[in-house]
Amino acid sequence: MKIPHHPYRCPLARLIPEPVDAEALKRYGWREQHILVVNEADERLNFVEREWVRQLGERLYGPGGTRNA
């Protein structure tokens, strides 16, 4: 006689968030709320743009942490 195996389903499992596409969330934030999120180390930026982002961040929020340059 075979007994079907039913895994225990935790009632808290429904509270686990779904994975989020960070780039899609950034794109939505910019298009809908005009909020720009930029990583200083983004490879799509050239040196001048990365430096501008760093300087803007330091001007608005103070010096950042250690840089991985």
N, C-alpha and C positions, 0 to 999 in steps of 0.2 A: 504494500500500500504506500503510495507516494503522498506526502503531506506538502501542500504548496507552501513555499517560503514567502512570508509577507514581512518585508523589512519594517521595523518600527519607524513610524513617522512622528518626529518630534513636533509638538504644536508650535514651537518657536521658529520652525523652518520658514514659515511664511514671512518672518520679519527680516530674513537675510536679504540685504539689498542685491539687486541685479548688477552685474558688471556695467560700468559706464564707459563709453567712448569719450576720452578726455578731449580730443580734437573736435568732436561733434558738439560737446558741451561748450567749448570755447567759441566755436562758430555761432552757436545759438545765442550765447551771451553778447557777442558783438552785434549780431544782426537785430536782436530784439531789444536789448537793454543798453547798447552802446558801451559795454564793459569790455575792455581789452585785457587779456591775460597773455603775457609774453614771457617766455623763459629766456634769460640772458644768454644761455648757451645754445639756443635753437640754431641748428645747422643751416636753416633756410636764410638766416640773416648774415650779412657780410660784417666785416670788422667794425666799420663805422656805425652800422645799425646796432650791433651788440653794445658798443661803447655808449651810444646814445640812450639805449634802454637802461644800462647800468647807472648812468648819470641821472637820468630822470627818476629812477627808483630811489637813489640816494638822496636826491633833492626832496622828494615827497615823503619818504619814510625813514631816512637816516641810513647810515652805513649798513651794508648787508653782511652776511656771514662770510666764511672762507670761500674763495673762488677756486674752482677746479680748472684752472687754465693751463 
